[in-house]
Each structure stands twice: as structure tokens, then as C-alpha cells.
């Protein structure tokens, strides 16, 4: 690198060249398979109940089993990449995921489908963290923001395109095709990765931390299994929730103690001494709980309150993805030059301003208003997600990146699951309380008083007509919590670097072509 006449180093080369874009294409292809599959299967829950003669709880295991496999295998990412090389692990992940997809399409009962979904999860859980490692190596620290923007696109489009694609495949073909569609994508990704990815690696971890594996993987899986049960129970105060979540939390705490005492832990928690990584993970946790948790409210509102189909609900969510696509590439590239803090703070502020629309949502709120607010939220999302991921990894050395990427993915998966559980319980509780309070008003009123309530606009002529207004209010009150959580996220985001992050010692210089 040469210096300018004034002695100052020139700005880093943040443009993604052809080689990096080709590698990014491989990783994005794998990410699309993994993320899209989660939302596609969520659309098929009623279909699974009818096809296999099971109830809602049985069909839900097609999602729960997949999530538990993800939770169990993600902690292995750093060790597997260091032991076998990122290319080999990525190829194996694609094979497992594609094989699991093919087997899912052959399932003849719900038990087989759940088992094959768990096999899918073993592959899918490694695709994202290992993909981040590959991209970080290919791009170098100076271009982390630009390359993370490419990886963030499937993370945003999956929840939007999934319901549309799933509904289309089920309605026009059959449920088998929500899995069969992964076969050509998987084969293309496999061949693509075989020729494109670098096969050189150093086996820096010959042995695995067996005790750490026995603590963290089941601990994380049990914790997520417990909190996911809150959506089914409608409360956190249930044995079904507290027992597995409590056991899982004990195992996770035991892993933390173990990891800080051993030389080569399964996951190096000493990375938390890096202030930039630590702040980024805290910001990511709060943001994922608030944003991804509250995101499940929108399709439920469209389907339950507005009586829309699954495909239409997906289409109505599209403005959010479009907004993110506008700002994400710009934020990614400018983050490399200006640092992440300014963009994260701006993005969270934009999301908060747009989200203030939804506490006031009603049973007949204009779709133009909702779509406009979702688009603005998408703009904020594009400004936020990429810079957070960039700041988490940009100050790490090449040997630290595998552990950092794994920590980032564990954090995001756990926080998203907590957010989903939190808002599921909030919505269930608010629906119950609004219905009960509304019925109490009507049941305690005499006929004359009831007529006065009708005339005053406080009660409709028919109780069933009022249900949609009560339910919409329940959604609105749930969105109040999301607004508060988004606002709290500003606190850790304030401490993210607001100038360009300088690479850590030992990090490779940016490649110039």
C-alpha cells in the first residue's frame, strides 16, 4: 500500500472484484436453500396435518426438529472448519441438506418427515457460519461490509419469498415440491463450490473438545426447544417450557465455565474480550429479538384479521424486502469506508419511526399505510443488519474468524428464537385479555346500556363483529413491546465504531486486482 503525498494512507479498496463475487455466489446459493426452506415449510403445516393425519403439534415438529438440528450443529462450525477446511465442510453441508430434502419428499408418515427434516438441519446449520468464514477469507477485512451485504439478501428475502413460493408449489403441484425444488439448487451449489472454492487449509484443530460438545450442543438445543414450546403453551410459566429450557441453560453455563478454563475449547469465548465483537453481538441479540420476533406478527395479522391467504400475506410483506434491497448494498460498501456505528444508529432510528405506525393498527387499516411503513422498516433493516455483522468480524484475525462467525450465528439463532417465543406469548396473552375485557363490557350491560354503547361506538350490534377490532388491538399492543425493544437497541449500537474499522494484526491486506 502506498501513501499519499500528505503521508495519509489512501482509503481501502472496497470494491468487490470478479473473484470475490464468484465466491459470494456460492455462499449465497447455500444460504438461500437453508433460509428459504424454513419459511416454505411453515406454509405447509395444514397440508402436513391433512396428508399424514396428525395434529398441529405433530406437524409443528417439522419446524421444531429442523431448528433443534441447527442449534446442535452450529457450535461445531468453528472446529469442523479448522479441522477439515471450509470447502470440505461446505460441500458436506450442501450434500446433507440436499439429501435430506430428497428424503423429505419420500416421507410416508410424519415421523419419517421429522427425521429427514432433522437431517436437513444438520446440513443447513453449517451453511451460514461456514459461508461467512469463506466470504471473510475471500474479501479480506477491508471489504467485509460489501460482502456481508450479499449474504444478507437471502436472510431478508427468505421470510418474504418463502410463503409465496410455498403456497404456489403446494397449490399448483404438491407438498413434495417444497423439498424437491432444493435438489437442482443443491446440485448446482455442489458443482459450483467444487470448482470455485479454495481447497487449501491448515488443520489447526486435530481433536475436538468432547466435553464442550456434550455441554453446548444439547444445551443450546434444549434451551431452544423449551422456549419454542411457549408458543404452543401460550405462556412461559409451563413445565413444558421451563424444564427443558432450564436444563439447557445450566448446560450452557457449564460450557461457559469449561470454555474459559481449557486451552482449545469447542468455541473460544475469550473473543468476548474484543470490545467491537462484544458490542456487535449485544446489538445483534437485542435487534434480532425485537425485529425478527415481531416480524411473525405481520403474516398472522394479514391471515387472521384481514382474511388473506398465505401467498397474499407474503406479497403484502414484499415492501419490506424491497426497502432492504435499496439500502443494504449501499450501507455495506460505505460501512467499509465509514464504520458501522453511523449506519446502525440511523437504521434503528428509521425502523423505530416506521414501527410506531403499528401500535395503532386496526382491523381495516389501509394496506397503503401498512405497506409504506413496511418499506421504511426495510430501509432501516438494510442499514442495520450488514453493518452489525461486519463489525462483529472485521477486527478478528484469520484464526479467530471461525469462532467469531460461529458466535455470530449462535447469537442470531438464539435471539431470533427468543423473539419468536416472546411475541407468540405476547400475542396470545393480548388476544385473550382483549376478548375477555370486551365480553365483560357487553355481559355487564343491560339492554338499554348496550344500546347506548352501540350508539356511542363502543360496541357493535353483534359480538362476533367486535372480535376483529379486539384482535387488532391485541396486535397493536404487542407492537408496543417491539417499539420499546427497538429503542433499547440504540444503547449498545451507540458504542459501535463510527469510523472505519482498522483490521486486526495478522489480518491479510485488501486484495488489489
N, C-alpha and C positions, 0 to 999 in steps of 0.2 A: 504493500500500500504506500503510495506517495503522498507527501504533504503539499498543501497549497503554499504559495509564496508567503503568506502570512504566518505559516507554521501550524495552522489548524488542519486537522485531518479532514479529508473530504467526507461528505455523507456516504453511508454504506450503500452498496449496490443492493437494492431491494427488489429489483425486477426478477420475476421468475423466468428462467430460461427454458428452452425446449426439454432438456434432460429432466429438470425438476418437475415440469408439467406432466411428463410421461409417467414418472413415478407416482405423482399425485393422482393420476387417473386410475392406477391400480388400487391404491388405498381407498379412494372414494368409491370405487366399484364394490369393494368388500364392505365398506360401511353402509352403502345403500341396501345391500342384501340384509344385513343384520338389523338395521333400524327399521326399514320398511316392513320387515316381517312381523315385528311386534304389533304395529298398528293394523296390519292386514288381518291378522288372526283375531284381533279384538272385534272386528266386524262380524266374524263368523260364529260368535258364541251361540246365538239362537239356532243357527244351522247345525252345529255340533249336537245340541240338545235333541233336535229332531232326528238327525241321522243315526245317532248312537243310543237313543233312548235314555239319556242321562238328564240330571237336573242342572241348574245354573252353577252350583258349587262344583259339580263334576267337570262341566265344560270349562270353568274358570281355571282348572289345573293345567289346561293347555297354555295358559299365560303364566301362571304361578310357577310351574315346573321349569319353563324356559328361563324365568327370572332367577330362580334358585341356582340353575346351572351357571348362568352368567356370574352370579355372586361367588360361586365356589371356584370358578376357574380364573377370574380376573386377577386375584392375588398371585397366581402362578406366572403372570406375563413377564415380569422382570427376570425371574430365574430362567424361564424357558428361553427367552431371547438371548440371554447371556450364555446359556449352556449350548443351545443348538443353532443360534443365529436367527436373526429376524426373518430372513427369507424363508428358511425351512419351517419356522413356526407359522408364518403367514400362509404358506402353501398348505400345511397340515390343517389349519383353521378353515380354509376355504373348502378343503376336501370333506372335513367333518360336517360343516354346515350344509354343503350340497348333498352329501349322502343322507344326512338327517332329513332334508327336505324331500328327497325321493322316497324315503321310507315313510314319512308322514302321509304321503299321497296313497300309500298302500294299506294304511291302517283300517282294520275292520271293526275295532271297538275303541272306546275312549281310553282304555288302559294302554293299548298299543300307541295311540296317538300321543298321549302324555309322555311315554317313554321315548318316543322318537323326537318329540319336541325338546326333551332334556338333552338328547344327543346334539340336536341343533344348537342348543345353548352353549354346549362345551366348545363348539367352533366359533359361534358368534361372540362369546365373551372375550376371546383373544384378538378378534379382528381390529377393534378400535384401539386398544392400548398399543399393540404391536404396530399398527398402522401409523400411530403418532410417532413411535420410535423411528420408523422408516423415513417419514417425512422430515423429522427433525435432523436426521443424519444427511439427507439429501439436500436440504435447503440451507443448513447452517443457521447459527443464531441470528444473523442479520436479517433473515427473511422469514422468521418464524410467523409473524403476523400474516403475511401474504399467503403462506402455505396453509396455515390453520383456517383461513377463510374458505379455502377449497374444501377442507374436511368438515367445516361447519354447515355447509349447504345441505347434505343429507340429514344432518341432525335436525334441521329446521323443516325440511320438506317431508320427512317421514311421517310425522303426525298428520300432515295435511293430505298428502297423496295416498297414504295408506287406506283410509276409509273409502276414498273414491275408487282406487284400484280394486280393493277387496270386494266392494259392493258390485262393481262391474263384472268381475270374474265369477262371482257366485251367481249373479242374476243371469248372465249370458251363457256361462259354461257350467261349472260345478265347483264345489268347495275344494276338490282335488287340485284345481289350478292355482289356488293361492300358494301352494307349495311347489307345484311343477314349474311355475314361472321362474323359480330360483335356479333350475337346472341349467338353462342356457347361459344365464348370468354367471353362475358359478364356474362353468366350463371356460367361458371367455376370461374370467378373472384368473383362473388357474393357469391357462396358457400365457396370458398377458404377463402375470407375475413371474412365471418361469423364465421368460426371456428378458424381462426388464430389470428385475431386482438384482442387486449385488449379492453374490453368494459368499463373499469373504466375511469371516467373523473370527473373533477370538473367544475361545471357551474359557471365560473368566470365572465361571462358577461350575466346577465339576460336580459338586454334591449339592443336594437340596437340603434346606432346613426343614427336617421332617417334623420336629416339634412345632415350629412356626406354622407349617402347613396344616397340622392337625388342630391347631388353635384357630387360625384366621379363617380358613375356607369354610368349615362348618359353622364357625361363629357368625360370620357375615351372612351365610345362608339362613341360619336360624333366626337371626335378628330381622332380616327382610321378610322371612316367612311370617314371623309374628306380627309385624306392623302391617303387612298386607292383609292379614285377617281382620283388621279393624274395619276395612271397607265392607266386608261381609257381615260383621257383627254390628256395625253402626256405632261402635264405641271402642275406646282403648281399654276401658275397665272390664276386661273379659279374660278368663283363663286362657282361652284360645289365642289371645294376643300377648298377654303378659308373660306366660310361661316360656314359650319359645324365644320371645324377644329378650327376656331376662337372662336365659341361659346363653343366648348368643352374645349378649353384651358382656357377660362375665368372661366368656372365651376371648372376646376381642380385647378386653382389658388385660387378660393374662398374656395375650400375644404382645401387647404394647410393652409390658414389663420384660417379657422374654427378649423382644427385639432390641431393646436398649441395653441388654446385658451380653448379647452374643456378637461375635465379630462379623459373621456373614448371615444376617437374618434373611428370611424369605422376602421381606420388604424393608428397606432401610428407612426407618422413621427418623433417623438423625437429619434427614433432609429438612425437617421442620425448623432446624436452626437457621435455614436460609430465609431471611425475612420476606423476600419477594414471593417465594413459593408459598410460605405460610399465609401471607395476606391474600394471595390469589385463591388458595384453597378455602379459606374462610368466606371470601366473597362468593366463590362458586357455590358453596354449601347453601348460603342464605338465598342466593339468586335462584338456584335450582328448586329449592323448597317453594319459594314464592311463585316463580314463573311457571315451571313445569307442573307443579301441583295444581295451581289454579287453572291451567290450560285444560284440564279434564272437565271443567265446568261448562265450557262453551259447547262442545258437542251434546252434552246432556241437556243443556238449555234448548238448543235447536230441536232436538228429538223429542224431549219430554214436554216442553212448554209450547213450542211452535209447531209440533207435529210434523217435522220434516223427516225424510228418510236419511239413511246413513250417507249415501252419496251426496245428497244436497247439503248435509251438515259439513261434509268435507269441503265442498265447494264454497260454502259460506265462510270457512276458515282460511280460504286461499289468500285473502288480502294480507294476512299476517306474514305468510311466506313471501309474498311479493315485496312487501316492505323490507323484509330482512335481506332479500336478494339485491335491493338497491344499495343498502349501506354496508353490507358485510365486506365486499371486496375492497371498497374504499377504506373502511376502518382497518382492515387487515394490513393493507400496504402502508398506510400512514402511521400505524402503530409502530412499525419497524423504524420509522424516522422520528416520531414524536413521543413515543412511550405510550403505555396503555391507560394510564390514570385518567387523562382528559376524556378519552372516548367512553370509558366505563361510567364515569360520573355523568357525562352527557346522556348516554344511553339509558341509564337507570332513571334519570330525571324525565326523559321522554316517555318511558314506559309508565312511570308513576302518573304523569299528566294524563296519558291516554286511559289508564286503568281507572281513573276517577269517574269515568263515564259509567262503569258497570255496577257500582253500588246502587245506582238509580234505575237499573234496568227493570222494565215491566213486561207484562205478557204481550204487549203489542208495540214494543219499541221498534222504530224504523230500522230496517236492515241497512239502510244507508248510514245511519248513525253508528250501528254496530260495526259494519264493515270499515267505516272510516277510522274508528277507534282501533280496530284490529290492525289496520295498515300502519297507523302511527306506532302501535306497540311493536310491530315488526321492524320498523325503522330503528327503534330503540334496541331491539334484540340484536340486530345486525351490528350495532355499535358496541354491544356489551360482550357477547359470547366469545368472539375471536380474541379480543384483547385480554380477557381473563385467562384463556388457555395459553396465549402467548406468554404472558407474564409468569405463568406457573413454570414454564420450561426454559425460558430464554436465558436465565442465569445459571443453568446447570452445565456441568462438564459432560462430555460424551458418555463417560462411565456412569454418570448419575441419571441420565435421561431415562433408561428403562424403569428405574424405581420411581422417578418423577411422573412419568406417563401412567404407570400403574396406580400411583396415589391419586392422580387426577381422575382417572376413570372410576376407581373405587368410590371416591368422594361424590362424583356426579351421579353414579348409580344409586348410592345410598341416599343421598339428599333428594333425588327425584322420587324414590320410593317413599320416603318420609313425607314429602309434599303431597303425593297422591293419596296416601293414607289419611293425612291431616285434613285435606279438603273433602275427601269422601265422608269422613265422620262429621265434619262441619256441616256439609250439605244435608246429610241425613238428619242431624240434630235440628237444624233450622227448618227443614220441611215439617218435621214432627211438631215443633213448637208453634210454628205459624198456623198449622192446621188446627191444633188444639185451641189456640187463643181465638182463632176465628170462629170455631164451633161454639166456644164458650160464650162469645158475644151473642150469637144467634140463639143459643139454647136458653140463655137467661133473659131474653127479651120477650115481653108479652106481644100479642098480635098487633096492638096499637103501636108499641115501641118499635116493633120490627118494621112497620110501615114507615115510621119516622126515619129509621136507619136507611131504608131504601131511598126515601126522598132526599136524605142528606148525602147520599152517595157512599154511605159506609157499609152497605150490604146490598147485594143484588137480589132480584126476585127469587133466584134459585141458588141453593147452597153449592151445587156442583159447578155452577158458573164461576163462583168465587174461588174455587180451588186453584185455577191458573194464576190468579192475582196473588194468592198466598204463596204459591210455589215460586213465582217470580221474585217476590220479596225475600224468600229464603235464599235464592241465588244471589240477590243483591247484598244481603248481609254477609254471605260467605266471601264475596268480593271485597268487603271492607277489610277482612283479615289479610287478603293478598296485597291490598294497598299498603297496609301497615308494614308487612314483611318486606315489600319492595323498598319502602322508605328506610327501613333499618339497614338494608344492604348498602346504602350510601356510606355508612360509617366505616366499614373495612375498605370499601372502594376508595375512600378519601386518601388512604395510605398507600395505594398503588403508585408506582413511579410515574411522574408526569413529564419525564424527559426520556430520551432514548435509552433503553437498557443496554449497557455495555456487556459483551459476552464474558463469561467466567474464564479464569485462567485455564488453559488447556483446551478451550473450545477452538474448533477449526476456523480459520478466517473465511469470510464470504467468498464463494467461488466467482471468478470473473471469466466470462466467455467472450 
